[in-house]
Amino acid sequence: MKNYFIWDGKPEIFTIPEFPLPFPISVVGLFIAYFAWSYLQSSKKDESTSKRQKKEEKKALPSWLMGILLFVGLQAVTIPMDLFVFESFGPLAVRWYGLLFAGSFVVGYQIGAKHFREAGFTQKQIDSLLTYMIVAVVAGARLGHCLFYDPVYYLSNPLEILMIWKGGLASHGAAIGVLIAMVLFAQKNKPFTLWMIADRLMIPVAIGTAFIRLGNFFNSEIIGEPSTLPWAVVFEAEDMLPRHPTMLYESFSYMIMVGILLYMYKAFDKKPPEGLMFGVFLIYMFTARFIIEISKTSQAAYQEVLMSTGQWLSIPFILMGIWVLVTIGLKNYKAQKKSV
């Protein structure tokens, strides 16, 4: 056992100590109060703002909603279930998973915003796209987990779907959510096409998936099958068996993908043929996911047939990637090469 790395770390970075209050505070009440404050602030906007700017602002979700979605979706703070009312500030635990999830949006936004500005996007459009992505990732990942991995339980207990703080997010669901969000965003932001949006969005997405898998490592979740390989890890929270650190396999492979996509973006002088990077992303990411699934323990609450649920779900994305690369990416690549 001493030859293997033993992971016995805690998922919490720190816990805020107890600070008793003389009266109970409603969590829901705090949200309502914040909504009211945000509304009052928005009503005081400069009346000189142009009609066009006001119209654009109405299209974007308000910042307070983005904050709520991040709060709920990132699970950065955990609150006991009986707590729609609480009488102290503790124990509120700030978690590594939540920090890395939030960090993926921050880092991805900085890189993505630069690339979108280079493509001619306004700051308002970039912020609006961020809102679309937050909604898509949180809602898609949650619904994906509930419907793909334990549908019987969640369809029998639909209110449990909303209880994100109990855990349960699926990357394939997040991917579907992102695809839907990109289509909707592209329809409202012409002449920018779906493919050029997807190409520039895949680098932040790759960064996000790499960060999230590191968060899974801190949580000792999505662990691998037992292994005798020298880099196997003992996840003490699970058992004392050395196992494949599958979440690290995924994180490292996705960071390699970030490097490939950045190289492609710069190689084409910041104007990649539309669809090329998106197609490469889909093929690479979900092929890597398909292969790594072999060493994972089962994540589904039902009997899987022939392959794992994650492998079955990866196949449509791989096929989509091949279609996008061949019919869109390579076609635009040839056209762009001829025009030079």
VOBA-645964 format. One record per residue: residue in three letters; z, y, x of N, C-alpha, C, O, CB in turn. Coordinates in steps of 0.001 Angstrom, whole numbers, plus 500000, padded with zeros to 6 digits. Glycine has a CB too. Layout:
BEGIN
alaZYXZYXZYXZYXZYX...
//
This chain:
BEGIN
met500000498795500827500000500000500000500000501260500865499468502292500455501214500003499063lys500585501183502042500688502377502873499325502831503405499183503950503898501634502117504033asn498306501931503298496977502300503768496220503162502772495146503672503089496183501066504069tyr496764503329501575496077504086500541496795505404500281498007505525500452495978503267499250phe496006506380499863496584507669499499497236507536498130496613507062497181495504508796499499ile498484507954498035499215507873496775499310509265496169499880510177496766500629507264496986trp498742509419494967498785510701494287499934510688493287499883509998492269497436511007493582asp500952511450493590502117511527492702502398512972492297503504513311491875503357510920493384gly501371513819492436501541515232492102501686515463490611501347514596489805500376516030492623lys502179516603490253502375516967488855501188517793488365500602518552489137503697517751488672pro500831517653487092499711518446486557500060519920486394499163520755486278499270517883485216glu501362520258486383501767521650486203501853522360487548502338521800488531503117521732485472ile501380523584487574501551524414488770502978524938488811503653524878489838500531525593488790phe503418525452487675504792525898487553505132525993486065504249526023485208505008527267488275thr506411526038485789506896526161484413507738527418484298508648527640485096507715524909483989ile507435528234483310508213529449483096509608529052482607509717528294481643507505530401482071pro510671529540483242512027529142482838512384529645481444511755530561480915513046529660483843glu513393529032480872513868529425479543514337530881479543515003531349480467515013528499479083phe513962531569478473514417532935478292514701533130476799513850533647476075513355533972478822pro515870532727476337516174532733474903516065534134474298516446535125474922517574532177474665leu515542534198473079515407535447472340516374535458471152516749534396470655513948535641471859pro516772536621470702517730536699469590517118536352468232517839536214467243518319538085469526phe515775536209468180515126535911466907513871535086467187513311535179468280514776537225466127pro513418534283466227512222533460466438510941534281466429510850535297465739512139532384465375ile509964533841467190508656534495467245507600533486466799507593532347467264508347535038468690ser506716533897465906505652533022465423504437533152466325503964534260466581505282533356463960val503928532017466809502721532026467620501556532563466800500768533374467285502407530614468153val501452532104465553500393532584464671500532534092464459499542534823464426500432531839463314gly501791534545464315502031535972464127501562536792465308501042537894465129503491536226463886leu501738536273466516501274536973467710499756537115467696499222538173468032501727536233468977phe499059536039467302497609536102467214497167537147466199496274537948466474497042534738466846ile497796537138465017497432538090463958497665539531464433496856540424464183498251537808462664ala498790539727465122499095541062465634498041541508466645497645542674466668500490541084466277tyr497595540579467471496570540911468470495240541225467797494527542139468210496394539754469470phe494908540450466744493690540729465992493730542154465429492761542906465532493509539700464852ala494878542504464831495022543834464224494889544932465273494227545945465046496378543955463507trp495523544721466419495440545701467514494006545854467990493543546972468216496343545282468692ser493283544717468146491896544763468598491028545512467594490134546266467979491353543345468816tyr491292545303466308490510545975465274490726547490465336489779548268465229490886545436463878leu491979547890465510492285549311465587491621549940466809491121551063466748493802549531465633gln491621549205467915490992549713469132489491549869468936488900550857469371491277548781470316ser488875548885468276487425548944468080487033550083467151485931550621467255486911547620467522ser487938550455466235487622551532465297487649552907465959487178553890465386488595551507464136lys488207552969467175488304554246467879487177554464468880487250555356469726489624554334468587lys486135553644468779485030553757469738484335555106469611484351555740468556484016552621469529asp483739555516470690483043556796470724481935556833469675481056555971469669482463557055472122glu481970557820468793481002557916467714479609558275468217478626558163467485481459558937466705ser479537558699469454478238559070470015477422557858470466476275557998470890478436560011471184thr478024556664470373477311555459470778476027555309469961476036555503468745478210554214470611ser474960554975470605473671554885469917473669553744468910474455552802469009472534554694470927lys472757553853467927472652552810466899472269551473467524472737550423467084471618553208465827arg471429551508468535471003550278469183472177549582469861472321548363469763469902550568470198gln473019550356470551474187549785471220475140549174470209475679548088470426474910550851472049lys475350549889469083476232549366468051475692548066467473476451547142467180476419550394466945lys474362548003467310473747546795466785473940545626467740474205544504467309472264547025466525glu473806545891469049474001544846470057475441544371470077475708543179470228473599545353471440glu476383545322469923477789544965469948478158544072468770479014543197468898478646546216469944lys477519544288467629477809543468466469477353542033466663477942541105466108477157544054465244lys476294541853467459475771540512467694476711539684468562476796538467468401474399540592468344ala477411540331469473478299539624470398479661539414469763480173540281469054478441540398471721leu480231538266470023481576538014469523482559538942470230482379539232471413481976536528469729pro483593539414469537484544540339470143485348539687471260485511538468471308485482540882469088ser485843540533472152486552540028473330487821539279472959488211538334473645486892541170474264trp488475539704471860489711539006471498489436537557471106490263536680471355490416539734470349leu488255537295470483487926535925470116487664535092471363488041533921471422486707535892469185met487015535699472364486808535006473629488145534623474254488302533524474784485998535880474595gly489102535539474185490430535260474734491125534115474025491744533264474663491291536491474658ile491022534093472697491647533019471920491006531685472246491704530684472412491539533301470415leu489686531659472341488991530414472636489368529885474017489543528681474207487483530616472545leu489489530795474969489915530373476295491340529829476257491638528804476871489817531539477284phe492216530521475532493614530103475436493717528696474863494445527851475384494413531088474570val492980528458473789493048527155473130492293526102473922492793524994474121492489527243471714gly491090526441474376490235525453474998490638525045476393490445523891476777488877525954475031leu491194525963477161491513525651478546492806524870478695493040524256479737491600526912479341gln493639524882477683494918524169477735495733524601478950496442523791479547494686522648477768ala495632525870479313496369526374480470497859526445480185498676526362481102495851527748480875val498212526599478925499615526666478528499848525645477435499090525592476466500008528097478050thr500875524840477574501174523840476552502373524295475735503344524833476267501442522453477192ile502283524070474448503355524455473532503734523237472704502841522586472163502925525646472614pro505010522896472578505408521733471781504850521799470362504618522885469832506928521624471733met504639520652469760503983520574468463504749521267467339504144521713466365503771519146468104asp506037521360467460506805521950466359506877523469466496507709524114465858508224521357466314leu506061524002467276506175525354467732505310526418467153504989527355467883505968525356469056phe504920526377465983504266527559465445505271528693465473504909529867465396503726527313463999val506569528316465588507623529311465791508433528858467001508775527681467109508539529476464505phe508741529775467906509602529409469035510614530514469288510416531663468895508763529142470309glu511683530149469942512784531089470147513023531387471618514054531959471973514050530546469528ser512104531015472461512241531319473878510858531314474514509884530884473897513183530301474585phe510780531794475748509517531782476470509317530474477229508265530275477837509452532957477430gly510281529601477206510139528380477973510337527162477119510877527275476019511102528362479112pro509921525993477578509145525817478815507649525943478556507074525148477813509449524453479447leu507027526933479162505584527080479113505028526666480467505332527283481488505170528542478747ala504212525618480470503728525064481737502298525501481999501411525257481182503818523532481730val502074526135483119500729526494483559500174525312484342500779524870485319500731527809484429arg499032524805483916498514523556484464497330523765485402496567524723485277498111522639483343trp497206522824486356496079522856487271494764522741486500493799523440486812496196521727488308tyr494724521870485502493507521666484736493056522976484083491882523343484146493721520581483672gly493994523660483465493667524923482816493197525968483805492260526718483529494859525440482060leu493854526018484973493470526984485997492057526713486487491262527639486647494453526946487169leu491744525449486725490420525095487226489349525298486152488228525704486457490409523643487713phe489699525015484900488761525234483800488444526722483701487278527112483636489341524704482455ala489481527547483691489273528997483626488543529494484873487664530352484794490623529731483471gly488926528935486028488281529328487281486799529018487293486015529750487898488946528642488442ser486403527931486625484986527578486578484185528639485846483049528931486220484794526221485905phe484775529223484792484092530297484077484007531560484939482992532257484942484814530602482755val485086531840485664485119533061486487484097532977487621483297533892487812486537533288487067val484130531863488377483206531702489508481771531574489008480853532196489544483589530464490355gly481593530749487961480254530572487405479680531870486875478485532134487010480278529542486304tyr480541532681486270480084533964485723479596534888486827478571535551486669481209534643484934gln480310534941487938479927535833489028478553535474489590477728536351489846480973535786490138ile478318534182489778477023533742490314475933533860489254474845534367489524477112532288490823gly476238533385488040475250533430486966474847534843486602473666535115486387475782532735485751ala475825535757486530475519537141486166474551537770487164473646538509486778476808537971486088lys474744537473488445473852538006489487472422537510489260471472538289489336474349537592490904his472274536223488984470943535650488787470289536173487505469080536403487475471028534122488743phe471073536359486463470508536870485215470122538345485330469135538778484734471503536681484072arg470895539114486092470521540518486317469209540600487085468378541472486830471635541268487086glu469033539679488030467790539648488806466586539281487934465441539590488266467917538653489962ala466876538604486795465803538231485866465542539308484828464625539175484018466144536929485170gly466349540395484841466121541501483922467064541566482741466841542359481827464755541432483422phe468114540756482730469090540790481636469975542028481755470299542474482855469957539508481638thr470359542570480606471330543655480594472733543060480669472920541868480425471166544541479323gln473718543893481008475094543415481073475574542943479703476334541979479606476016544516481607lys475133543619478648475503543219477292474997541823476971475708541029476356474959544216476277gln473780541523477382473223540192477149473958539131477952474177538019477470471742540170477498ile474340539476479177475069538526480017476433538212479411476844537052479362475233539081481443asp477139539254478947478442539044478321478316538232477029479165537395476723479114540390478032ser477251538490476287477008537739475058476751536273475371477235535389474664475823538333474285leu475986536012476434475717534630476838477001533922477236477183532743476931474716534592477997leu477894534637477918479185534051478290479954533620477044480563532551477023480022535054479113thr479924534448476020480604534108474777480018532847474165480751531960473727480515535264473785tyr478702532772474139478036531576473631478500530333474394478761529288473797476507531727473737met478600530461475719478953529310476539480403528872476321480693527676476281478724529630478006ile481305529832476181482709529483475944482848528703474647483511527667474600483588530749475902val482214529211473593482266528528472302481632527140472411482188526158471919481550529363471215ala480471527065473056479730525810473148480497524754473929480566523597473513478381526047473795val481075525148475063481772524181475912483037523663475243483266522454475202482116524809477258val483855524560474722485125524145474119484885523327472849485438522238472695485995525376473800ala484059523854471942483806523146470680483035521853470922483373520814470355483028524045469705gly481999521910471763481201520721472022481987519629472718481880518458472354480007521078472844ala482778520002473720483557519009474460484595518335473560484819517128473653484250519664475663arg485226519129472686486236518551471799485616517624470768486081516501470571487013519652471097leu484556518100470106483891517265469109483285516017469752483296514938469160482803518067468384gly482756516172470966482197515031471669483232513955471920482971512771471705481594515470472971his484410514364472377485481513396472619485866512664471331485998511440471306486711514098473212cys486039513439470279486503512854469011485473511916468403485829510846467909486837513954468015leu484201512300468432483168511528467750482561510424468616482113509406468087482082512449467287phe482539510609469941481937509610470811482923508533471253482547507370471398481351510279472017tyr484184508915471470485117507986472097486185507412471164486762506366471466485783508666473224asp486453508062470063487431507516469113487126508019467698487967508668467077488880507911469529pro485929507722467187485516508281465892486348507802464715486611508574463793484087507946465637val486764506551464730487519506005463599488818506772463405489162507147462284487813504510463811tyr489534507003464492490822507695464390490636509128463923491322509573463003491551507675465734tyr489712509861464549489573511290464246488929511541462883489249512534462229488752511968465327leu488035510668462448487472510834461112488504510495460039488425510986458913486225509955460943ser489478509649460399490572509350459481491650510430459520492419510584458571491181507995459814asn491700511175460625492679512261460794491956513518461269492148513940462410493804511856461807pro491126514125460414490274515241460847491028516445461399490502517161462251489438515689459704leu492254516680460929493012517822461440493355517656462915493569518640463623494287518011460631glu493407516405463378493699516143464794492589516681465700492820516947466880493883514632465031ile491399516839465153490283517369465952490607518760466464490205519134467566488984517401465125leu491337519528465659491679520898466034492808520969467055493036522026467643492061521681464808met493514519873467274494687519874468151494264519653469602494545518608470190495697518787467714ile493592520640470163493061520525471523494179520373472550493978519776473607492206521744471863trp495358520914472239496461520856473201496930519420473458497653519168474422497631521697472700lys496521518482472604496876517085472833495962516439473865496199515311474297496817516305471529gly494915517164474257493989516634475253492796515950474611492826515584473436494703515663476167gly491742515785475408490562515098474926489339515985474875489066516622473859490823514537473582leu488593516026475989487340516777476063486294515873476708486593515145477655487514518118476873ala485077515921476195484011515059476706482868515896477253482382516807476582483500514116475606ser482439515590478471481388516381479115480048516235478402479269517187478361481242515970480573his479765515056477838478504514901477116478493515784475862477455516338475500478279513419476734gly479635515912475211479725516807474064479530518249474476478863519020473786481060516645473369ala480125518614475626479936519973476140478465520227476451477958521320476200480794520200477402ala477776519220476997476356519369477326475526519619476066474631520465476068475840518117478060ile475821518885474993475112519087473732475397520490473199474496521172472712475523518014472691gly476651520911473294477016522252472848476273523329473615475820524311473026478503522461472991val476142523154474924475435524129475757473956524184475397473368525265475344475602523786477243leu473349523017475149471937522980474767471701523745473467470750524519473359471461521529474618ile472573523524472480472442524223471198472626525725471395471878526530470839473471523687470175ala473631526093472192473906527514472430472734528188473134472407529333472820475186527681473264met472096527502474079470953528085474786469795528342473837469138529379473919470500527169475923val469544527395472931468455527568471961468726528771471073467842529599470857468281526300471100leu469952528869470556470309529984469677470232531325470414469751532320469872471718529779469108phe470715531329471656470697532568472437469263532993472750468937534177472671471495532393473742ala468413532043473101467027532352473430466286532928472227465452533821472376466312531101473937gln466591532418471036465937532910469826466276534367469548465466535091468970466330532056468636lys467461534802469952467903536166469679467655537122470843467934538317470739469366536163469338asn467132536598471949466953537442473136465558537271473733465405537037474932468017537113474191lys464555537389472881463183537350473367462873538674474069463433539704473694462181537085472198pro461993538673475078461039537634475455461567536599476438460785535787476931459842538266476032phe462852536594476742463391535597477656463274534207477011463672534017475862464875535922478021thr462731533253477752462485531925477199463675530993477425464537531245478267461226531323477817leu463694529921476655464751528918476791464792528358478201465872528139478750464549527786475785trp463616528120478801463568527454480104464087528347481225464794527873482114462146527018480414met463747529625481193464232530510482261465738530742482115466435530927483112463474531866482234ile466234530732480893467679530841480676468378529591481188469400529678481869467996531059479181ala467822528427480857468422527161481275468441527026482790469433526575483362467668525988480659asp467348527413483444467279527314484909468435528063485568469083527540486474465937527865485421arg468688529281485113469717530121485736471126529748485278472108530093485936469451531585485423leu471222529062484179472534528688483673473059527410484305474263527155484270472483528529482181met472172526598484884472586525289485379473479525371486617474304524484486837471371524460485691ile473329526415487424474221526533488584475663526774488139476555526074488617473755527676489509pro475937527743487233477309527877486723477824526615486038479001526277486160477381529031485755val476935525912485311477360524672484645477763523623485669478766522931485489476236524125483744ala476985523498486749477308522529487799478636522865488469479431521974488768476189522484488847ile478871524154488702480151524587489271481294524237488325482344523759488753480139526107489557gly481077524479487041482108524187486049482473522719485999483654522375485952481657524634484692thr481471521845486008481761520413485947482497519937487201483363519066487125480464519620485768ala482149520508488346482851520140489583484315520562489529485197519793489909482165520781490801phe484575521772489061485949522263488936486758521422487951487912521083488214485949523726488494ile486148521093486825486862520352485781487237518959486260488318518463485942486010520257484511arg486359518329487018486697516996487529487853517069488532488642516128488627485461516345488189leu487964518159489274489144518325490124490396518433489258491449517901489608489000519575491029gly490274519125488128491394519208487195491782517846486669492966517564486488491054520123486041asn490788516985486419491080515617485978491866514857487040492732514044486717489780514868485649phe491558515125488313492299514465489395493771514856489343494643513994489450491698514828490773phe494054516139489180495443516586489105496156515973487901497363515736487941495506518116489031asn495405515720486838496002515119485640496075513605485713496624512969484813495221515521484420ser495526513015486774495475511552486908494789510918485704495283509939485144496893510973487070glu493649511480485309492919510959484157491472510672484531490970511165485541492980511950482983ile490811509869483708489466509364483980489475508627485326488626508859486187488417510532483987ile490438507753485478490592507023486740489601505865486817488987505478485822492036506499486890gly489464505321488034488518504239488252489157502864488190490368502717488023487850504415489570glu488305501871488329488758500486488371489494500227489695489302500964490662487556499508488205pro490335499183489739491009498836490999490004498601492117488924498055491891491882497590490815ser490369499018493326489459498921494465490248498672495742491410499061495857488609500200494597thr489593498015496707490197497808498036489530498675499088489792498516500280490102496334498447leu488676499585498664488003500475499608489026501387500302490043501734499700486926501323498882pro488773501775501545489764502561502293490061503925501677491118504496501947489290502755503704trp489157504464500857489410505767500237489974505641498811490069506631498085488121506582500209ala490340504428498425490940504237497104492251505024497016492918505254498024491189502725496824val492606505431495799493790506257495562494713505548494569494264504970493579493388507668495030val495989505607494857496995505077493929497455506238493045498060507196493527498218504418494702phe497165506141491760497604507163490810498939506708490217498994505914489279496527507401489679glu500003507243490801501339506770490470501672506958488992502449506185488433502361507486491320ala501092507977488354501362508198486932500796507076486075501239506872484945500782509533486485glu499808506339486613499180505247485864499789503901486231500328503204485372497673505223486121asp499702503539487504500276502301488018500252502382489537499955503437490097499495501038487498met500560501288490200500585501288491666499394500563492268499459500102493408501863500652492162leu498297500457491508497090499820492009496176500856492656495964501926492085496356499085490876pro495633500562493832494634501468494413493365501425493567492890500347493209494321501083495896arg492819502593493247491673502683492345490608503634492898490872504459493772492127503150490955his489405503487492360488341504434492687488734505832492188489078505986491016486983503982492059pro488689506845493050488926508222492585487638508777491958486984509649492531489403509140493770thr487289508264490786485983508568490189485808510055489896484695510577489962485801507775488909met486902510733489573486765512173489290486367512944490549485679513961490463488084512740488720leu486801512461491718486396513097492974484942512754493297484209513589493827487323512655494132tyr484525511523492977483117511168493162482234512159492397481253512680492930482847509707492684glu482601512403491154481796513303490319481843514735490848480813515403490941482286513265488863ser483032515197491189483174516569491660482324516811492906481626517821492991484644516881491953phe482378515898493866481609516067495099480105516006494820479337516779495394482003514989496126ser479681515090493943478258514963493650477748516215492947476610516624493176477990513718492788tyr478570516833492093478147518048491396478086519248492341477256520140492165479096518348490236met478964519268493339478887520356494314477618520234495164477027521240495558480137520356495218ile477209519000495440475924518801496132474792519347495266473848519960495763475687517287496454met474910519108493944473891519612493022473851521138493030472775521728492939474157519099491599val475010521780493139475053523244493233474247523704494443473476524659494356476520523753493331gly474427523023495569473689523370496774472184523203496599471406524039497060474166522526497929ile471775522126495936470348521871495713469736522961494836468658523476495130470139520487495064leu470438523305493755469925524308492828469859525690493479468898526429493265470796524361491573leu470875526044494273470846527329494972469693527384495969469036528414496122472178527576495693tyr469461526270496638468337526204497590467019526406496861466158527150497330468327524849498343met466854525747495709465620525887494926465436527331494458464332527872494513465641524933493710tyr466515527943494003466437529311493500465971530267494595465129531131494351467797529757492951lys466518530113495794466144530993496903464768530645497455464032531525497900467184530912498015ala464420529351497427463120528923497956461969529525497166460898529776497719463016527402497940phe462181529754495888461143530356495038461342531865494899460858532480493949461145529700493648asp462056532448495851462260533895495894462856534422494583462416535443494056460935534604496188lys463863533708494068464602534083492866463759534054491581464162534584490545465176535454493049lys462573533418491677461718533294490490461210531859490388460015531609490542460522534300490550pro462128530906490126461714529500490060460795529252488864460949529889487822462947528583489976pro459838528327489008458986527972487864459857527525486682460756526699486846457977526844488256glu459589528065485514460451527805484366460530526315484048459511525632483946459950528570483149gly461742525832483894461988524442483548462213523532484736462724522424484573460861523930482760leu461840523975485938461937523107487115463397522804487464463769521640487616461235523760488317met464216523839487591465620523637487942466373522915486833467241522086487105466289524974488240phe466046523225485601466704522571484467466414521077484456467317520267484250466250523204483145gly465144520710484680464783519299484711465487518556485841466002517456485642463283519150484854val465506519160487024466188518547488168467674518373487872468260517337488185465994519401489441phe468278519395487266469696519335486914469989518144486004470894517358486282470130520636486234leu469233518012484928469495516931483972469354515563484621470190514683484418468549517037482779ile468293515387485402468065514089486039469170513772487040469724512672487042466697514066486737tyr469486514751487895470495514523488941471869514276488333472518513278488645470558515720489902met472313515185487463473678515115486965473942513828486197474949513156486422473968516304486084phe473037513492485298473321512352484429472968511016485079473457509973484645472566512498483128thr472129511033486106471950509820486901473210509557487718473676508422487809470712509942487828ala473763510633488319475022510495489056476128510007488123476906509121488478475424511840489708arg476189510590486933477197510177485965477019508709485582478000507973485481477129511061484718phe475770508279485367475484506892485000475982505937486082476595504912485782473974506695484769ile475715506278487336476114505400488456477628505375488615478215504306488783475458505865489774ile478261506533488564479712506604488769480469505914487645481571505407487857480163508059488878glu479883505891486445480523505220485310480815503749485605481734503171485024479641505330484071ile480045503147486497480236501737486831481644501491487372482233500438487129479187501284487858ser482174502461488101483496502285488726484638502856487892485787502848488335483507502936490088lys484337503357486676485380503947485828486021502906484919485409501895484574484799505081484983thr487250503172484546487865502399483470487284502879482136486781503999482043489431502542483489ser487354502044481125486793502387479827487542503569479219488772503612479235486841501178478882gln486780504531478681487370505705478047487341505614476526487998506400475844486648506954478496ala486585504660475994486417504551474549487539503744473925488140502885474569485076503920474217ala487815504036472643488872503323471917488315502119471167488984501578470287489575504266470938tyr487103501696471502486475500567470837485781499695471872485678500074473039485474501046469762gln485305498528471449484652497602472356483262498113472716482420498304471839484569496202471732glu483025498334474000481725498828474446480760497654474652481175496558475029481872499648475755val479487497894474404478476496839474459477528497073475638476894498124475735477683496779473132leu477437496096476521476534496097477672476875497161478718476990496849479904475123496302477200met477037498405478291477355499490479211478483500319478628478862500152477469476113500371479489ser479017501220479450480060502109478959479455503165478039478248503409478061480806502775480133thr480305503782477237479845504856476348479230505992477157478211506561476765481010505388475487gly479856506321478297479333507379479143477933507083479650477120507998479778480251507604480304gln477631505803479945476296505441480404475271505543479277474166506048479475476302504030480978trp475649505061478097474740505171476950474419506639476656473275506991476365475360504499475700leu475439507481476736475232508898476433474426509613477517473802510640477250476572509590476254ser474438509078478728473704509714479839472201509463479755471409510296480196474230509203481179ile471810508337479200470392507966479170469519509011478464468487509388479020470229506621478481pro469881509504477258469035510525476618468873511788477454467807512403477442469610510895475277phe469919512182478182469828513385479016468906513149480214468177514054480620471229513812479501ile468932511934480783468033511615481894466584511658481418465722512225482089468366510223482491leu466319511058480259464962511061479698464510512480479367463353512836479590464899510181478438met465428513290478833465102514681478549464756515409479841463814516200479879466272515379477830gly465520515144480902465262515786482181463891515429482733463186516288483262466329515405483176ile463511514153482608462191513724483079461093514439482292460101514893482862462035512186482949trp461284514532480967460291515211480123460170516683480496459061517195480645460665515076478637val461307517369480650461293518794480996460646519001482361459837519913482533462727519373480990leu460999518160483333460471518315484688458956518124484718458239518908485340461144517319485638val458465517062484033457041516724484093456188517666483247455162518162483713456828515290483635thr456607517916482003455767518676481072455959520185481158455060520946480797456043518231479673ile457123520625481634457387522066481711457476522538483162456721523414483584458686522409480968gly458402521950483921458677522411485276457495522286486221457094523267486848459824521656485832leu456924521072486332455815520864487266454558521602486816453778522073487644455518519373487411lys454365521700485505453222522445484984453309523914485392452326524494485852453149522319483451asn454479524506485222454673525912485608454645526086487120454226527128487624455997526440485053tyr455091525063487839455045525109489306453596525189489800453275525985490682455748523867489907lys452726524348489217451316524344489610450654525680489252449860526221490022450568523175488927ala450999526199488066450421527471487644450871528604488543450084529486488887450796527774486202gln452151528579488927452700529622489794452094529538491193451860530558491842454233529507489870lys451842528305491651451278528112492982449839528629493039449418529191494049451330526626493375lys449082528436491945447700528893491896447609530427491884446679531019492430447006528316490663ser448602531039491245448564532500491106448942533228492370448727534435492480449472532934490006val449507532510493331449942533155494589448727533420495487448876533954496586450988532259495343
//
